[in-house]
């Protein structure tokens, strides 16, 4: 049995609608996420219900996630971390790969402190959706590892040593 999960970005014009959609599908592992910029933001934070719909929502450190995606794209030999792309499928064309690598990490100095940000390489090509989608897919895989799926539909706590610490939603 293959495990599948989906992370949906709930920021934008239809936040409540996305949250309601994800709330109704939590048991099918459709999760609401919101991105937060900054290199010091952890990649995945525990979900909170601090929103209008009271749906568990994960906060995703998008800058950290982009670093993970680019690190995986650098792996050249098939094996752990290698990215496989089908050669004969529609959708994986030049524009897809241009969008996947549309941003670069730039370090600037403000008031003597280094600040890192992701900026578009080509201001004429602003389609970075493939990078965002790859980032969300990676986040869904990471969340699946944190919340292993058992016979129940709710996330189960991860056992650590003799004690059991609960991570995630408590009902």
C-alpha positions in Angstrom: 0.0 0.0 0.0 1.4 3.3 -1.0 1.0 6.3 1.3 0.0 9.6 -0.2 -0.4 13.0 1.3 -1.2 16.5 0.0 -0.2 19.9 1.3 -2.4 22.7 0.2 -1.3 26.3 0.5 -4.1 28.2 2.4 -2.7 31.7 2.0 -4.3 33.9 -0.6 -7.8 34.9 -1.5 -9.7 31.7 -0.4 -8.1 30.8 2.9 -11.3 29.8 4.7 -12.4 27.7 1.7 -9.1 25.8 1.5 -9.2 25.3 5.3 -12.7 23.9 5.1 -11.7 21.6 2.3 -8.7 20.3 4.2 -10.7 19.9 7.4 -13.1 17.6 5.7 -10.2 15.5 4.3 -7.8 15.4 7.2 -8.3 11.6 7.5 -7.3 11.3 3.8 -4.1 13.2 4.6 -5.0 16.4 2.9 -3.3 19.1 5.0 -3.6 22.8 5.1 -0.3 24.7 5.2 0.9 28.2 5.3 4.3 29.4 4.3 6.6 31.5 6.4 9.7 33.1 5.0 13.1 33.3 6.7 16.1 31.0 6.8 15.7 30.6 10.6 12.2 29.2 10.3 12.0 25.4 10.8 10.9 23.4 7.8 7.9 21.8 9.4 6.2 23.1 12.6 3.6 21.3 14.6 0.1 22.0 13.4 -2.1 24.5 15.2 -5.8 25.1 15.1 -5.4 28.8 15.6 -7.6 29.8 12.6 -11.3 30.5 11.8 -12.1 27.0 10.7 -10.1 25.3 13.5 -8.4 23.0 11.1 -5.0 21.7 12.0 -2.6 23.8 9.9 1.1 23.3 9.4 3.5 26.2 9.1 6.1 25.5 6.4 9.5 27.2 6.4 9.6 27.9 2.7 13.1 29.2 2.5 14.5 26.1 4.3 12.3 23.9 2.0 13.8 25.6 -1.1 17.3 24.8 0.2 16.2 21.1 0.5 14.8 21.0 -3.0 17.9 22.6 -4.5 20.2 20.2 -2.6 18.2 17.3 -4.0 18.4 18.6 -7.5 22.2 18.7 -7.2 22.4 14.9 -6.6 23.6 13.5 -9.9 23.7 9.7 -9.3 20.5 7.7 -8.7 20.2 6.8 -5.0 19.0 8.6 -1.8 17.8 12.1 -2.5 18.0 11.8 -6.3 15.2 13.4 -8.2 13.6 11.3 -10.9 11.8 13.0 -13.8 10.0 11.0 -16.5 11.3 11.8 -20.0 8.2 10.9 -22.0 5.4 12.6 -20.0 3.6 15.8 -20.7 4.3 18.6 -18.3 8.0 18.0 -17.9 9.0 20.4 -20.6 11.5 23.3 -20.7 9.1 25.7 -18.9 8.6 23.2 -16.0 12.4 23.0 -15.4 12.8 26.8 -15.9 10.1 27.3 -13.2 11.7 24.7 -10.9 15.0 26.6 -11.0 13.5 30.1 -11.3 14.9 31.4 -8.0 18.3 31.8 -6.5 19.5 32.4 -3.0 21.1 35.8 -2.5 22.9 37.0 0.6 23.0 40.7 1.3 24.2 42.7 4.2 21.8 45.1 6.1 23.2 47.0 9.0 26.2 44.8 9.0 24.2 41.5 9.3 23.9 38.9 6.6 20.4 38.5 5.2 19.5 35.6 2.9 16.6 35.8 0.5 15.3 33.9 -2.5 14.9 36.1 -5.7 13.8 35.4 -9.2 16.8 34.8 -11.6 14.9 36.2 -14.6 12.5 39.0 -13.9 10.8 38.4 -17.3 9.9 34.8 -16.2 7.9 34.8 -13.0 6.5 31.3 -13.0 8.1 29.6 -10.0 5.1 27.3 -9.3 7.0 24.1 -10.0 9.5 25.0 -7.3 6.7 25.7 -4.8 4.9 22.4 -5.7 8.1 20.4 -5.3 8.5 22.1 -1.9 5.0 21.2 -0.8 5.4 17.6 -2.0 8.7 17.4 0.0 6.8 18.8 3.1 4.1 16.2 2.7 6.7 13.4 2.7 8.4 14.9 5.8 5.0 15.2 7.6 4.2 11.5 6.8 7.5 10.5 8.5 6.7 12.6 11.6 3.1 11.3 11.8 3.3 7.6 10.8 0.0 6.3 9.5 -1.5 3.5 11.5 -5.0 1.9 11.4 -6.5 5.1 12.8 -6.9 8.3 10.9 -5.4 10.7 13.4 -1.7 11.3 13.7 -0.1 9.0 16.2 2.6 10.1 18.6 6.2 9.1 17.8 7.9 6.9 20.5 11.2 8.3 21.8 13.0 6.2 24.4 11.2 5.2 27.5 8.9 8.2 27.5 6.2 9.0 24.9 6.0 12.6 23.9 3.0 13.6 21.9 3.4 15.6 18.7 0.5 17.0 16.8 -3.2 17.3 17.4 -4.8 16.4 20.7 -8.6 15.9 20.8 
